[in-house]
Amino acid sequence: MNLLAETTFTLAHPWALALLALLPLLALLRSKAGGDSVVVFSSLHILERLGPSTRSRVGGMRWASVFLALTFLIFALSRPQWIDRTEKVTESGVEMILAIDVSRSMQVEDFWIDGNKVNRLQAAKKVTREFIAGRTTDRIGILAFAGQPYLASPLTLSKSWLEGPHGLGRVQIGLIEDGTAIGSAIAAAAKRLDKRSAKSKIIVMLTDGVNNAGKLSPIEAAKLASTLGIRVYTIAVGTYGDYIVQTPNGPQRLQQAFDEKTLQEIAQIASGEYFRAQDTAGLEKIFTAIDQLEKTEVSSSTRVEIDEVFHWFGLGGLAFGLLSLAGGETFWRRFP
């Protein structure tokens, strides 16, 4: 269960702020109108003897309080409020391990991304990253394998961790001895999922080769996964042909081979499905299909608490309004 809390400040009636545009107009009308006459003189020559005229600061302060009162009242009318939103998300409990082949043959460049030729591992990581981003409520782990398996990332809900240097960033060719230990990879992934209390446990295995390393056969590993209630989806990635790959001993010719029969049998034993991807688009469709087959059921409930604060603005407007009225009759009053 995840609790997502969010606090935001908002206005229930933001249209009311349009009334603020009337304040400059009111100030303009006041300046044109001028103040009321207090004493009537028959001639302005008398006033000239009184010296230079001065602007009344008292009148300006009174009008400033009036404008502040109107401003606060308009904000109160817009009904400002703090909204506390708490969402409780209950997951169905899907947990999966993505097992990705990092043998030398994954260097073969027979895939394309955005018009650029890339190798199989680059295409696999791109599609895997998109798949992970879409499984927002699942715990996912990443296991890489060549001559033996290694855990690139433990099961986690953190998508940023999985997509970063501690997850897919550790899925690299050449970190361990070369080979393709499919059986050992399935067994290692199953061991990680065995003690979990999830309702659904899944292994998605992506490989471009034939099992030629490890102490456990792929079929025995599939039976083990099935016994533990773990489904296994297998994906054969790449195209047939002769290729050149880089090795520590220099370039080496590779004749591509796939053990599709074994991969199909693994999927059948472990209640999964077998797929074949020969290009990036096909690989994307496969992960979309797996996403649809392993739908995560999520139930959520949202609790919203609203803290109204318009009354504080209303009190501010009332205070400035009373100040203007009281001041006009007392300390701001003008005498002839």
C-alpha positions in Angstrom: 0.0 0.0 0.0 1.3 3.5 -1.0 0.1 6.7 0.6 0.5 9.8 -1.7 -0.1 13.1 0.1 -0.3 16.5 -1.6 -1.0 19.9 -0.3 -2.0 22.7 -2.7 -3.1 26.3 -2.4 -6.0 27.2 -4.7 -8.8 29.7 -5.3 -12.3 28.3 -5.5 -13.5 31.4 -7.4 -10.5 32.8 -9.3 -12.7 34.9 -11.5 -13.3 37.2 -8.6 -9.7 38.5 -8.9 -10.8 40.3 -12.1 -12.4 42.8 -9.8 -8.9 44.0 -8.9 -8.8 45.7 -12.3 -11.5 48.1 -11.0 -9.1 49.5 -8.3 -6.8 51.5 -10.7 -10.0 52.9 -12.3 -11.3 54.0 -9.0 -8.0 55.7 -8.2 -8.1 57.5 -11.5 -11.6 58.7 -10.9 -10.7 60.0 -7.5 -7.7 61.9 -8.7 -9.8 63.6 -11.4 -12.6 64.5 -9.0 -10.3 66.1 -6.4 -11.4 66.8 -2.8 -14.4 68.7 -1.5 -14.1 72.4 -0.8 -13.9 73.4 2.9 -13.8 77.2 2.6 -14.9 79.3 -0.3 -12.7 82.3 -1.2 -13.8 85.2 -3.4 -10.3 85.5 -4.9 -7.2 83.1 -5.2 -4.9 86.1 -4.4 -5.6 85.6 -0.7 -4.4 81.9 -0.9 -1.2 82.9 -2.6 -0.2 84.9 0.5 -0.4 81.7 2.5 2.7 80.3 0.8 3.2 77.2 -1.3 0.5 74.6 -1.2 1.1 71.1 0.3 -0.5 67.7 -0.5 -2.4 66.2 2.4 -0.7 63.0 3.5 -3.6 62.2 5.8 -6.1 62.0 2.9 -3.7 59.7 1.0 -3.4 57.3 4.0 -7.2 57.2 4.4 -7.6 56.2 0.7 -4.8 53.7 1.0 -6.7 51.9 3.7 -9.8 52.0 1.6 -8.0 50.3 -1.3 -6.4 47.7 1.0 -9.9 47.0 2.4 -11.3 46.4 -1.1 -8.2 44.3 -2.1 -8.6 42.0 0.9 -12.4 41.7 0.4 -11.9 40.8 -3.3 -9.4 38.0 -2.3 -11.9 36.8 0.3 -14.5 36.7 -2.5 -12.1 34.4 -4.5 -12.3 31.9 -1.7 -8.7 30.9 -1.1 -8.2 27.5 0.5 -5.6 24.9 1.3 -6.4 21.4 -0.1 -4.9 18.3 1.6 -5.3 15.3 -0.7 -4.3 11.9 0.5 -4.5 9.0 -2.0 -4.2 5.4 -0.7 -3.2 3.0 -3.4 -3.5 -0.7 -2.8 -1.5 -2.9 -5.3 -2.4 -6.4 -6.5 1.1 -7.6 -5.7 2.7 -8.2 -9.1 6.4 -8.7 -8.8 8.8 -9.6 -11.7 12.4 -10.1 -12.6 13.6 -9.0 -16.0 16.4 -11.3 -17.0 18.5 -9.8 -19.8 21.2 -11.6 -21.8 24.6 -9.7 -21.8 26.6 -12.3 -23.8 29.0 -11.1 -26.6 26.5 -11.9 -29.2 24.2 -9.1 -27.9 26.8 -6.7 -29.6 25.4 -7.6 -33.0 24.0 -4.5 -34.6 20.8 -5.8 -36.4 18.3 -3.4 -34.7 17.4 0.2 -35.5 16.3 3.1 -33.2 15.2 6.4 -34.8 17.0 5.6 -38.0 20.3 4.7 -36.2 21.7 1.2 -36.2 22.1 -0.2 -32.7 23.0 -3.5 -31.1 20.6 -5.9 -29.5 21.4 -4.9 -26.0 20.8 -1.2 -26.7 17.4 -2.0 -28.3 16.5 -4.3 -25.4 17.4 -1.7 -22.8 15.4 1.0 -24.6 12.3 -1.1 -24.7 12.8 -2.4 -21.2 13.1 1.1 -19.9 9.7 2.0 -21.5 8.2 -1.1 -20.0 9.4 -0.3 -16.5 8.0 3.2 -16.7 4.6 1.8 -17.5 4.5 -0.6 -14.5 4.1 2.1 -11.9 2.8 -0.1 -9.0 4.9 -3.3 -9.5 8.1 -4.3 -7.8 10.6 -5.0 -10.5 14.1 -6.4 -10.3 16.8 -6.7 -13.1 19.0 -9.7 -13.5 21.7 -9.9 -16.2 23.4 -13.1 -17.3 26.1 -14.4 -19.6 28.2 -17.3 -18.5 26.6 -16.8 -15.1 23.9 -14.5 -13.7 24.3 -11.4 -11.6 21.7 -9.2 -9.9 21.8 -5.7 -11.5 19.0 -4.4 -9.3 16.9 -6.0 -6.5 13.1 -5.9 -6.5 12.0 -2.3 -6.0 9.2 0.1 -6.6 11.6 2.9 -7.5 11.5 3.4 -11.3 14.2 6.0 -11.2 16.5 3.5 -9.5 15.8 0.8 -12.1 16.3 3.2 -15.0 19.4 4.7 -13.6 23.1 3.7 -13.2 22.2 1.2 -10.3 19.7 -0.6 -12.5 19.9 -0.8 -16.3 23.2 1.0 -16.1 24.7 -2.2 -14.7 23.4 -4.3 -17.5 26.6 -4.3 -19.6 28.5 -6.7 -21.8 31.9 -7.9 -20.5 31.3 -7.6 -16.8 31.3 -11.4 -16.4 32.6 -14.4 -18.3 31.0 -14.9 -21.7 28.4 -17.6 -22.4 24.7 -18.1 -22.2 23.5 -19.6 -18.9 19.8 -19.6 -19.4 19.0 -22.3 -16.8 21.1 -20.6 -14.1 19.5 -17.3 -14.9 16.0 -18.7 -14.4 17.0 -20.4 -11.2 18.6 -17.2 -9.8 15.5 -15.1 -10.7 13.2 -17.7 -9.2 15.2 -17.7 -6.0 14.7 -14.0 -5.7 11.0 -14.3 -6.1 10.5 -17.5 -4.0 10.2 -15.8 -0.6 8.1 -13.0 -1.8 4.4 -12.8 -0.7 3.2 -11.4 -4.1 0.0 -12.7 -5.7 1.7 -12.9 -9.1 5.4 -13.7 -9.7 6.9 -13.3 -13.2 10.2 -13.8 -15.0 10.7 -12.1 -18.3 13.8 -13.6 -20.0 15.4 -12.0 -23.1 18.1 -13.8 -24.9 19.7 -14.2 -28.3 21.5 -17.5 -27.8 21.5 -21.2 -26.9 22.2 -22.4 -23.4 25.9 -23.3 -23.2 26.9 -22.5 -19.6 25.8 -23.1 -16.1 25.1 -26.2 -14.1 21.3 -26.3 -14.4 19.5 -27.0 -17.6 16.8 -24.6 -18.8 14.1 -27.3 -18.6 14.9 -28.2 -15.0 15.0 -24.5 -14.1 11.6 -24.0 -15.7 10.1 -26.9 -13.7 11.6 -25.3 -10.6 9.9 -22.0 -11.4 6.6 -23.7 -12.1 6.7 -25.5 -8.7 7.2 -22.1 -7.0 4.2 -20.6 -8.9 6.4 -18.4 -11.1 5.4 -17.7 -14.7 8.2 -17.4 -17.2 8.0 -15.4 -20.5 10.8 -16.0 -23.0 11.9 -13.7 -25.8 14.3 -14.7 -28.5 15.9 -11.5 -29.9 17.9 -11.0 -33.1 18.1 -12.3 -36.7 19.9 -15.3 -38.3 23.1 -14.7 -40.1 26.9 -14.5 -39.8 28.3 -11.6 -37.8 31.5 -10.2 -36.4 31.6 -9.4 -32.6 34.4 -7.9 -30.5 36.0 -10.1 -27.9 39.0 -9.6 -25.5 41.0 -11.7 -28.1 39.9 -9.5 -31.0 37.1 -9.7 -33.6 35.4 -13.1 -33.8 33.0 -14.5 -36.4 29.6 -15.5 -35.0 27.0 -17.7 -36.7 23.7 -16.8 -35.0 21.8 -19.7 -33.6 18.5 -19.8 -31.5 17.2 -22.6 -29.5 13.6 -21.7 -30.1 12.3 -25.1 -29.2 13.8 -24.9 -25.7 12.6 -21.4 -25.1 9.1 -22.5 -26.2 9.2 -25.4 -23.8 10.4 -23.2 -20.9 7.4 -20.9 -21.4 5.0 -23.9 -21.7 6.2 -25.5 -18.5 6.2 -22.3 -16.5 2.7 -21.1 -17.8 4.1 -18.2 -19.8 4.5 -17.5 -23.5 7.3 -17.5 -26.0 8.0 -14.5 -28.3 10.4 -13.8 -31.2 11.7 -10.3 -31.9 13.7 -9.5 -35.0 13.5 -5.7 -34.9 12.8 -2.9 -32.3 9.2 -2.5 -33.3 8.6 -6.2 -32.8 10.3 -6.1 -29.4 8.1 -3.2 -28.4 5.0 -5.1 -29.4 6.1 -8.1 -27.3 6.6 -6.0 -24.2 3.2 -4.4 -24.8 1.6 -7.9 -25.1 3.3 -9.0 -21.8 2.1 -5.7 -20.2 -1.5 -6.6 -21.2 -1.2 -10.3 -20.1 0.1 -9.2 -16.7 -2.2 -6.4 -15.8 -1.8 -4.9 -12.4 -5.0 -4.4 -10.5 -4.9 -1.3 -8.4 -7.5 0.0 -6.0 -7.3 3.5 -4.7 -9.2 5.8 -2.4 -8.8 9.5 -2.1 -9.4 11.6 1.0 -9.7 15.4 0.5 -9.6 17.9 3.4 -10.2 21.6 2.6 -9.0 24.3 4.9 -10.8 27.5 4.1 -8.8 30.7 4.6 -11.1 33.3 3.0 -12.2 34.5 6.5 -8.7 35.8 7.2 -8.8 37.9 4.1 -12.3 39.0 5.1 -11.2 40.0 8.5 -8.3 42.0 6.9 -10.7 43.8 4.7 -13.0 44.5 7.6 -10.1 45.8 9.7 -8.9 48.2 7.0 -12.5 49.3 6.3 -13.1 50.2 10.0 -9.7 51.9 10.1 -10.8 54.1 7.2 -14.1 54.9 8.8 -12.8 55.6 12.3 -9.8 57.5 11.0 -12.1 59.7 8.9 -14.0 60.8 12.0 -11.1 61.1 14.4 -7.3 61.3 13.7 -7.6 61.6 9.9 -10.4 64.2 10.1 -9.6 67.5 8.3 -10.5 70.9 9.8 -10.6 74.3 8.0 
